[in-house]
Amino acid sequence: MNDFLIVLMLLILIVTTLSIFVFNDLLYIVIIFGAYSMVMSLIWQQLNSPDLAITEAAVGIGMTVLMVTVVTKVGRRPQ
C-alpha cells in the first residue's frame, strides 16, 4: 500500500511538471509549483525522511509566497 502511494504521488509530480508548459497565466503556474512542493514533502515523509520533508515544506511555502508577490507586481500574463 505504501509503495502504491509513492508511485501515485510520483505520477502527480510528473503531471504537475508537465502542466506548467500548458498554462500561460503565471498565477496558475505558481499554484502548480505550490502543489508540487506539497506533494514532494509528502513523498519525503513517506520515505521516512522528516527533516527533508519539513525543509521542502518550508522552502516551498516561502517560495510560493515570494512568487505570488512577484506575480502581483509584474502581472499575470507574460508580455
HUFEN-V397974 format. One record per residue. N is the residue number from 1. RES is the residue in three letters. BURIAL is b if it has 9 or more other C-alpha atoms within 8 Angstrom, else e. D_CENTER is the distance of its C-alpha to the mean C-alpha in Angstrom with 1 decimal. Layout:
# HUFEN-V397974
n res burial d_center
N RES BURIAL D_CENTER
N RES BURIAL D_CENTER
This chain:
# HUFEN-V397974
n res burial d_center
1 MET e 23.5
2 ASN e 21.1
3 ASP e 20.8
4 PHE e 20.2
5 LEU e 17.1
6 ILE b 15.7
7 VAL e 16.5
8 LEU e 15.1
9 MET b 11.7
10 LEU b 12.0
11 LEU e 13.1
12 ILE b 10.1
13 LEU b 8.0
14 ILE e 10.9
15 VAL e 11.0
16 THR b 7.6
17 THR b 8.6
18 LEU e 12.0
19 SER b 11.4
20 ILE b 10.5
21 PHE e 14.2
22 VAL e 15.6
23 PHE b 14.9
24 ASN e 17.0
25 ASP b 15.9
26 LEU b 13.9
27 LEU b 12.8
28 TYR e 11.4
29 ILE b 9.4
30 VAL b 8.1
31 ILE b 7.4
32 ILE b 5.6
33 PHE b 3.4
34 GLY b 3.6
35 ALA b 3.7
36 TYR b 2.1
37 SER b 3.1
38 MET b 5.5
39 VAL b 6.6
40 MET b 7.1
41 SER b 9.1
42 LEU b 10.9
43 ILE b 11.9
44 TRP b 13.2
45 GLN b 15.1
46 GLN b 16.6
47 LEU e 17.7
48 ASN e 19.6
49 SER b 18.0
50 PRO e 17.4
51 ASP e 17.7
52 LEU b 14.7
53 ALA b 12.8
54 ILE b 14.0
55 THR e 13.3
56 GLU b 9.6
57 ALA b 9.4
58 ALA e 11.8
59 VAL e 10.4
60 GLY b 6.9
61 ILE b 9.2
62 GLY e 11.6
63 MET e 9.8
64 THR b 8.5
65 VAL e 12.1
66 LEU e 13.6
67 MET b 12.1
68 VAL b 13.2
69 THR e 16.5
70 VAL e 16.9
71 VAL b 16.2
72 THR e 18.8
73 LYS e 21.2
74 VAL e 20.9
75 GLY e 20.6
76 ARG b 18.3
77 ARG e 20.0
78 PRO e 20.6
79 GLN e 24.3
